[in-house]
Amino acid sequence: MCASKTQEIDVRGLPPPEPFELIINALQTLPVGECLHVHIHREPYPLYEVLLDGGFLWHTTKIEDNNFLIRICYS
C-alpha cells in the first residue's frame, strides 16, 4: 500500500487533542509518494473521516499492549 519512503511519529500517551493535531500537521507536510506511520495508544475514529475527506488511504493494525500502528498514504 505505501511507498518505500516513510515518516514515522509516535503519539502514544499524549492527551487529546495532541495526537490528532500532530498527525494532521505531519500529513500537511508529507511529500507525495511517502507514507506516514503513526504509533498511537487508541484507535482514532475521528481521524478516519478526516483521512477519507483528504483523499488518504490507511490501514490500522492492532499491535502489542493494545497499541495501534496506522499506515497512511495518499490515494
PyMOL commands that set and color helices and strands:
alter all, ss='L'
color gray80, all
select helices_A, chain A and resi 18-28+45-53+64-66
alter helices_A, ss='H'
color red, helices_A
select strands_A, chain A and resi 5-10+34-40+56-63+67-74
alter strands_A, ss='S'
color yellow, strands_A
deselect
rebuild
show_as cartoon
